Amino acid sequence: MLAAALVLACLASGSAAAARPSRSPRITYYFGLKRPEAEARTAFAAVGRPGSPTYRRFLTVAQAGRGYGASTATIAAFRRATRRLGFSASVDRSRVFARVSGTVTRFERVFHVRIRTAFDNDVLANGYIVAGDRPLRLPPGLRPLVREVVASYSHSTRLPPAAASAGGAPAGVAVTRIPPANAGRWTGGCAAARATGAYAFAQVRTAYGIDALGAGAGGSVAILNAGEGSPAQDVAEAGRCFGLGKLRTRTLLTDGQAHAFGRGSFEPQEDIALVRGMAPALGSATFAQVWLASELWFLGAAEVLAAPRPPDALSISYGECEADIRGRGGTHATRAGADLMDSLLVRLGLVGVSSFASAGDFGSTCNGRPFPGVAWPASSPYLTAVGGTRLTVDRANGRVDEVVWNDLPWMAAGDGGGAGGGGLSRFSRRPWYQQGLRVAGSRRAAPDISAHASMYPGWPVVIDHNWVEDAGTSSSTPLLAGAFASLSADQRAAGRPPLGPLNGLLYARRTRALGTFFDVVSGANGYQRGIPAFRAAPGYDLASGLGVPRFDRLAASLPSPAR
């Protein structure tokens, strides 16, 4: 199973509608406040651009809020206006948005909409959504103060007696030839993990030069969890298997969540396994939990930003077809939620966090839809989009070959076989750091970089004491998040700031420090007949991006931060 192949259904379309309750419950909707967004994005570009007067000169969260959030006057006026309308409002620490709470009846009367409930059986939650995807009609007192509105709320509840879950049996694996196996030397790890046939994490640390960075002592990573959890016993068992030290973990609950998502599944287990595998002495990991509804994922970024200390990296292994978020397939809530996610990613960059997102497991299609496109949030220009490769090592675990990830010759798509996502955004313009690429068009190109994502061999993951093999860009994303967190920890140990937003550095290194990437020049990411594939080529391409970072050389060529 490839965890990144999970396309999360939003509550509005993927859950059975329930009758409206007789008593009006209290809910929360999210209002993006008027703020100097253009100035924030300019500052974000500057802290990530080598040679800039503010390169890697990061702000505190409070400084970012005061400088680039809503003004004190706007906040005061918003609070007065919502209070007059019968709501309570609290402004997020980022000063990007406010939480507005009130009864369903009050929201319906003030904003002239009908609100329906939808039960989500996967996470045992009621969602409150606007019927017919109608926008809230803002009263005159709010209009000049608001940029976005996310009219979606989820709240933990109990399982209704009549509720039933849907399921299905997977088809058999279609194997057309003998798949590649682990040709290197297994290094470390218990017998149960080795028996899966997967790569040992230390093998790939050697192949990519990550072991030259140290073990990530003092580093920290945040991982977004959408409706899934990572049981403590599995985390502990994986640590014992690979001889890792005790890891400090923290789980951040999202709005309306009564308890942590505890069920183990491939996605979060693979995330934490790869992060620790690449940074075995990692100091701490944060699980930022969010509801399945993608319009609310920005709340996870907000929780990470509000934590006492920003992490070195944020890893997001989930994705939706960009057209289903920002295009006609989306809703007012998904488009507003994507805008707020961009804003929160900008603020995370301003305080020194490197953010990563999976480019998807559906090749050149739009996350499995029957047309070309890219996955969101990987299509955001304010994070590093991660694609997939298939790595081959020699007996000494040296890198001998690497091609674009495409497991479809050995595993059918219906069984989880995938290919590295890549292509052009339909909604984001070509960002400054991609100017000059030999790629047609004027849109954001993805991925930015790639790493091993194949099932042949895959990665060892433990779920409820069972060791299995897993893969996908759900593995290459936390792999790179862990590796870059190690590099940031190494920089901090030397008295320098962390790396922060990476794309300015990565694209500058491609021309100014040759040899800092393993260039992937063969393979294609075709996934579905009729949808043209992208092929690897020398330099940047839409199948592997810039290639795979060669971490030892990248670390040796880092430009100095501004003083």
N, C-alpha and C positions, 0 to 999 in steps of 0.2 A: 504494500500500500504506500502511495506517495502522499504524504500529509498535505503538501501544497496543492494537490489536485482537488481538495475540498473547496467547492464554491459555496460560500455561505449565503443562505437565503435570508433576506430581510424579513422582519416580522410582518410587514404589510402584505407580502406575497407568499411567504412560505409557511404560514401558520393558519390554522382553522379559526375563522371569526367566531367570537363568543358573544353572547347576549350582553347588552350593556347592563351594568349592575344597578340595583334599585337605589343604593346609596352612592352619592357622588364621591369617588375617591380623590385624594390629593395627588397631583402629579407635578412633574417639573419639565418645562421646555427650555430651550437654550437660545439666547439672543446674543449674536455677535455684535459688539459695540463699535461705534465709529472710532477709528484709530488711525495713526499714520502708517498704514501698511506699506506704502511705497518706500518710505524712509527705512522701515524695518528690513525690507528686502535688500535695500542698498547696503545697509550695515552688515547683513548676513553675508552678502557677496564679499565684502571687504575683509571680514575676519577669516574667510576661507581662501582668499587670493594671495598666494605667495608674492612678496614684494610690496603689498599694501601697507600703509602706515599703521593699520590696526590688525595685521595678520596675526591670528591666534592671541589677540588681546581680548579676552572674554569678559563678559559682564556677569554680575550676580543676577539672580532671578528678580530681585527687587529693582535693580537698575534697569533691566530689560523692560519690566513693567512700567516704571516711571517714564522711561524714554520713548517706548514704542507701544505702550498700551493706551487704553482710553484715558483721556484727561480726567483730572479730579472733578472738573466742572461737568463733564459728560456723565461721569458716574453718579454724581449727586443729582443731576437732572433726571437720569434714568430711574434712580431709586424713588424719587418723588413721584414720577409719573406712574410707575408700577404700583406704588402704595395707594395712590388715588384710585387706581383701577381695581383694587382689592386683592393684590398679589403681594407676596414677599419676594425679595430679590437679594441674591448674594453674588458678588463679583469674584470671578476666579482670580487666583493669585497672579496669573499672567496678565490680567486686565484686558484680555482679548474678548472674553464673553462673560455673560451673566447667567446664572441659574434662576429662573423665574418659576415660583411654585404657587399653586392654587388648586381649587377643585376643578374637576372636569366641567361641571356646570358653569363655573366662572369663565373658564377659557372659551367655552362655546358661546357664551353671551357676549363677551367683550370682543372676540375676534371673528364672530359670525361664521363659525364652522361647526361641523358635527364630528365628534371624536368617537372612534370605535375601539374596542379592545380585541386583541389577538393573542391567543395562548401559544407559547412556544414550548413544545414538549421536550426539546433537547436540553433546555436549561431551566425548566419549570418557572417560567416568568410570564406575566401579563404585559403586553405592549399596548401603548396608547397612541394611536395614529389618527391622522385627519382623514375622514372619509372622502374619497374622490380625489385625493392629493390636491386639495385646494390650499392656496397660500393663506396664511393668517392675514386678515385685513387690519393693518396697524392703525390705531387711533392717532390723530394728529400730534399728540404730545410725544409719541414714541418714534414717529417716522424719521426725524432728523438725527436720532441717536443710535439707530440700528442699521447694521450692514447685512447680517444673515440671521435666519431663524431656522432652527432645527426642531420641528414639531414632532418629536418622537421621544417616547419615554418607556423604559422597561422597569419592572419591579418584581422581585422574587415572590412566588406564590406557591400554593400546593397543587398537586396533581388532581385535576377533576376526575371523578369516578369513571366517566365515560371516555376519558382521553385514551388514545392508543397511538403507538408509534409505528411508523412505516419502516420497512426494511426490505432487503433484497439480497439474493445470493449472487456473488460475482461469477462471471464466466470463467472458463478454463484458460490457462495461460497458453498463448500461441507462440511456440518457439520455432524459429526458422533455421537457426544454426546454433552451435555451441557458444554460449555467452562467455565473455572475458572473465577471468578469475583473478584473485589476488596473487600477483607474481612476486611481490616483495616479501620481506621478512617481518612476520608479526612481532611487534615490540610492545611488551607490557600487556596488561589485561588478563582477565581470568579465562579459564578454559571454556566457560559457557559463552562468553562473548566471542572468543576465537572460533567456536564451532559454527557460528553463523556464516563464516566465509567472508565477512566484511573486512574493510580496512581497520587497522588499529589507528587511533588518532595520532600516535607518535610517528607512524609511517608518513602521514601527510604533512605533519609539522616539519619533518626532514625534507620532503620533496619540495615544499614551498619556501623553505628557509625561515619558517616561523620559529624554529628552535633557537635561532640566533638572537631572538628578542628577549629571551628569558621565559619565565613561566607565568607572567602576568600578575605577580604579587602586588597587591594593592589596587588592582584594577577592578572595575565594576561594569556590569552589563544589565540592562533592563530588557525584558522580553514581553511582547504583547501576547496575551492569551485571550482568544475570542471563544467564550463558552466552554473552555477546556481547562483542565488543571494538571498539575504535576505533583502527584502524591509524594510526601516526604520519604516514605520507605523506598520508593524507586530511585529517588535522587541519592539516598544513602547507599543503596545497593550498587549503583553505578560507580559511586565514589570508592567503595571498597574494592570493586572489581579492578579498577585502574590505579589503585593506590593513591587516591587524591586526598588532600587534607579536608577538614571540615569546612563547609561552605556556609556563610551567613546568607540566609534567604529572607525575603520579605515579600508578602503578597499585598498588593494594593487593590481594594475592592472598588468597583465603579458605582456610579449613582444608582440607587435602588436595589443594590445587591445585598442580600441578607447574610450570605455565607459564601465562602470561596468555592469555586468550581473544583471539585475534588476528584472527579473521575479521570483516570489516566488514559491518555490516547497518544497516538504517534506524534502529533504536532508538538506539544510542549515538551514531551520527553526527548524528542530529537533536538529541539532547540537547546535545552539545557545541556544535553550530552555533547553537542558540537561546541558550544561556548566553552565548557570546561575542558573538552578535549584539546582545544587550541590554546587555552590559557589554564593549565592544570593547577596553578596556584592562585587562581582568581579569588579576590577578597570577598566579593558579595555579588548576589544576583537578585534582581527585583522582578517579580511577576506582576505585570500591570494587566488586570483582568477587565474585559469589556464584554458587553452583550454581543450576540451574533449579528445584530443589525448594524451594518457597516456605517450608517450615518452617525453612529455613536462611538466609533473607534477613536475619534479625536479626544474623547474623555480619557482614554488611556495615556495619550501623550501629555494631556494636562496633569494627570496624576504624577507622571514621571517628573514633570517640570516642578511640581509642588513638593517633591520629596526633599528631605533635609540636605542631601548632597546630590547634585546631578551625576548620573552614571557617565562612564566613558563612551558607551555605545548603547543604542536602542535598536533592537532586532525585531522586524515585523515579517513574519513568514506567511501572512494571509494575503489574499488578493481577490479582487473582483474584476470582471471585464470593465474597462474604463467607460465604455459607452453606457453601461448599466448604472454608472454612478453619476457621470457628468453629462451624458447625452440624453436622447429621447427615452432610453430605457430606464432612466433614473427618475427620481422624484425631487420635489422642492427640498425635501429633507436631505437626500443624499448629496445633492449639489452643494447645499449650505454646509453639510458636514465635511465634505471634501475641502471646501474653502477654509473652514476652521482647522482642519488637519494641517493644511499648508501653513497657516499662521502659527500653529503650535510647533511645527517642525522648524520654522524660522527662529522662533524663540529658543528652542532647544539648541540650535546651532549657535545662537548668540551667547549662550552660557557654556559652550564647549562640548556639546554632545555630538558624536558621529552617528547619524541615523542610516539604517539600511532597510530595504524591503525586497522581497522576493519578486523577480520578474515573471514568475509563473512556470507551470509545467506543461503548457499547451502550445509550445512552439510559436509559429507565426500567427496563430489564431488569437482572437480576443478572449483569452482564458477559456478556450473550448467552444466559444460561439462560432457559427459558420461564416465568419468574415475576419479579415485581418485586424489586428489591434494589439494593444498592450494591457497589462494588468495595472490596476490602481490598488494601493497607493504608490507602486513602483514608478508610475508615470509622473509623479510629482517631481519638479526640478529641485526640490529642497531636501532631497535625500539621495543616497547612492543605491541605484537599482542593480540587483545581483542576478546574473544569469548562471547557466550551468555548463559544465564540461564533463568529460570522462577522462580521468587521469590513469596513466599506466606508469608503473615504477619498476625498477630493476630489483635484483635480490638485495641490494644495499639500500633500497628505498629512495634511490635517486630518480628524478623525473626523466623519463625517456620518451614519452609521447603524451599528447593531450589533444582531444578533438571536441567539437561541439557535442554537448550531451543530447543523445537521442537513443532511448532504449527500446523504441518500437520494433526493431528487428527481432528482439527477444521476448518482449512482453507487450501484449495488446493493450490499446488505450483503455478498453473496458476493464482491464485488470489492474490499472494503475500505471501502465507504461506511459512515459512522457518524454518531452523534449524541452530544451531551454527556451523560455519566453524571450521574445525580442521583436522590435518594430518601432513604429513612430506613433507618438501620441496624436490624437485628433484634437486635443483641447489645450495643451500646454505648448507655448512657443519654444523655439530652440533657445536654451539658456546660454548665458555669456560664455560659460566654460566649454561649450560644444561648438562655438563659432570656429569655422575653418575645417570642420570635419568633412571628409569626402563622402557625404551622405546626402542624397537628394532631399529637397523640401526645406521647410523652415520650422519644423516641429521638434519637440523634445524626442531624442532618440534613447532607446533602452535596449540592452542593459548598459551600465557603465563599466562594470568589471564582472568577472565570473570566477567560479571555483568548482571543484568536483561535486557532481550532483547525481551521478549514475548509480543504479542498483548493481552494477557489474564492475567491481564490487561496491556494495553499499556501506552503511554505517551500522555499528552495533547499538541497539536501543533496548532497554529493559522496560517491560510493562507488566506489572503485577507478577514479578519474579520470573517472567518469561523473556528470554533474549531472542530478539528478532532482528532482521535486517531492514533498513529503511533508507530512503533517498529523496531526491528532488531538490528544487531550489529552496525548499524548507530546510535543507541541510547546508547548502552553500551560503545562505544568508547568515545564520548564526556562526558558521565557520569563520566568515570574514569579520563579523562583529567581534568574536572572541580574539581573533588575531590582531585586529586594530586596537582593541582594548589593551592587549599586551603591549603594543607599541606606545600607546598613550601612557600606560603605567611606567614604561621604561623612560619616557620623556620626563614624566613627573619626578621619578627618582633622580634624574639628572638636574632637577631644579627648573625645568621648563614646563610650559602649560601643555595640556592634552592637545590632540590634533583637531578636534572639532569637525566642522563640515569638511568633507574630504574631496569633493569633486574638483574644486579649484586646484588642489595639490595633484590629484591623479592625472588630470588632463595636461597640466603643466609638465609633469614628469615624462609624459610620453614623448615630448620633443626635446626637453632640456636634460634629461638623465636617461639616455638610452640604456636598455638592459634592465630596467626596473620592472618590466612585465615579461611574463612568458606569453609570447604572441601565439594565439591559437589560429591556425591557418587552414584547417581542414574540418569537414563535417558541415551539416546543415540541420536546421531546426524544423523541417517539415513535420506536420502533425496530422493534417486533414487534407484529403484529396480536394483539389480545386482551390486551395489557399496556397499561393506561392511561398516557398520556403526562403529563408535568408541563409546564405552560405558564409562560412568563415573566409577571411582573406587577410593578407598582410595589413597591419595597422588596425584601426577601428573598424568593426563591422557590427551589424544588427543581430548577429547570432551569439557573439561572445564579448562584445564591447571592446574595451582596451586589452582584454586578455586577463590573465591571472597575475596578481601582484607577486613579485619576487621579493619577499619581505626583507631578506638580509640586505639586498642592494637598495631597496626603498628606504630602509632605516638609515643606511650610510649616506644617502643623498638628501635627507630632509633639509629644507631651507630653514634658516633661523627665524624664530618668531620676532615680530616687531618689538622694539623696546619702547 
